[in-house]
Amino acid sequence: FEKSAEEPLSAVFQSLRDDTTLTISLTKSNVKIHTNSMELAGDLVQDLADFAGATEIQSTASFPADMQELAQVVAKVDEHNATRLALAADSAELSGRVKDAIVRAEDCRLLGQLGQMRETYTRVMNLNQELMAEHQKRYNNQQALLGALKEVNHMIQKAARLRVGSSKTAVINACRDAVKSNQIALVLKIIQSGKA
């Protein structure tokens, strides 16, 4: 048993943008990039692939701050989805009450009960305003949900740039499948390991 004495070649850089440190270590078998910026690491991987003419690069990644941020966004997505379902149920109930009130108002009109008809149409108007307010809540929630999903997609794109070729495509597809099947926690593992 002999120990390999493969010495890494390392270079340390200081970012002029945000004053962070970037370390690149090279050995015969791999390249290690140490930075707190997933975006910077992705740019370096893509530039390295272009320079070396590499068509396939697999990687593992660890960006705790980005993963924590993604976990918070995922929690927002879950919250907005739950709110969306509750608001849809409320709107359906209100819509049913509006339909019922309109039928009662028409019955009162046919029976000549004009006073009762006016009261019922006033109730229809009030219910309609409530329904419009519920619709606005649903719209606002939907916009917030779309914003959170865009953040998740942006993080997926940043993670994909850490790979090249089929590995990049696999990460994108696996993450999107996890989002569609509502297994958002799986997205974190895919981003770190590069595998489904």
Buried (B, 14 or more C-beta within 10 A) or exposed (E): EEEEEEEEEEEEEEEEEEEEEBEBBEEEEEBEBEBBBBBBBBBBBBEBBEEEEEEEBBBEBEBEEBBEEBBEBBEBBEBBBEBBEEBEEBBEEBBEBBEBBBEBBEEBBEEEBEEBBEBBBEBBEEBBEBBEEBEEBBEEBBEBBEEBBEBBBEBBBBBBBBBBEEBBEBBBBBBBBBBEEEEBEBBBBBBBBBEE
